[in-house]
Amino acid sequence: MSTGPGVLDATDPLLLLAAFGAALLAGAGNAVAGGGTNLSFPILVWLGLPPVAANATNGVGLWPGSAGAAWSYRRSIARGDDHWWWFAIPALVGGGVGAALLLELPPTWFDAISPWLVITASILVALEPMVRRWLRLAGEADAPVARRLPLTLSIQFLISIYGGYFGAGMGILMLTSLSFMGMHDLHDANAWKNVLATATKGVAVLYFVLAGVLVWPVAIVMAVGSWVGGYAAGSFIQRFDQRKLRWLVVAMGVGMGVALLL
């Protein structure tokens, strides 16, 4: 089995254990508050993966966590309005565009901006409660849903391009978009956020696999860890102290972003 680009020994048990732990926390974080990439991506860079390979491997490794979280909400999704499935179209297309940009643009571009993406996404995680409160208060005065749909589908497309390219903080952007459409029940919004994240990252995952840029041993153990974390957090979300988890993600994300800059 190929170990992938830029890694001397991707079968090192300590490396795989660290990747599994990062994916477990990231999967839980994405299911509950978002920002899991802030935890797992910098750890992969620290473990020796080049940034582009780390990003692609991280995307593949965390995708099962999004799928597991979405599956844990399957009853809520089945009860929802079918028009929300229209958002899957821009999610799928945007995810493919973002993945193509990651691999086609010069790697030095991503190397330069990745620390700032991590720090910015960490700030989004910190601001999420404020955004949710504002959207809940402002939602009643919104324009009719039919008038907002084209704009929101366009926004979802742009969010998904970012999601396929990197994706940290993508869940919070999706929650904002869904709230703008009138979905103010946080559990319903979280359910559909996980569905759209699964669609966005699913296309990106396929692109990365076909491009052959993955560090497979790391991706496999991360896939297991993120599924366990995503499904568990999605199933028992009411038992989690979301505030503490959110600030853990923020603190680690900002710290790791600064470390990447240095």
Secondary structure, 3 states (H helix, E strand, C coil): CCCCCCCCCCCCHHHHHHHHHHHHHHHHHHHHCCCCHHHHHHHHHHCCCCHHHHHHHHHHHHHHHHHHHHHHCHHHHHHCCHHHHHHHHHHHHHHHHHHHHHHHCCHHHHHHHHHHHHHHHHHHHHHHHHHHHHHHHHHHHCCCHHHHHHHHHHHHHHHHHHHHHCCCCHHHHHHHHHHHCCCCCHHHHHHHHHHHHHHHHHHHHHHHHHHCCCCHHHHHHHHHHHHHHHHHHHHCHHHCCHHHHHHHHHHHHHHHHHHHHC
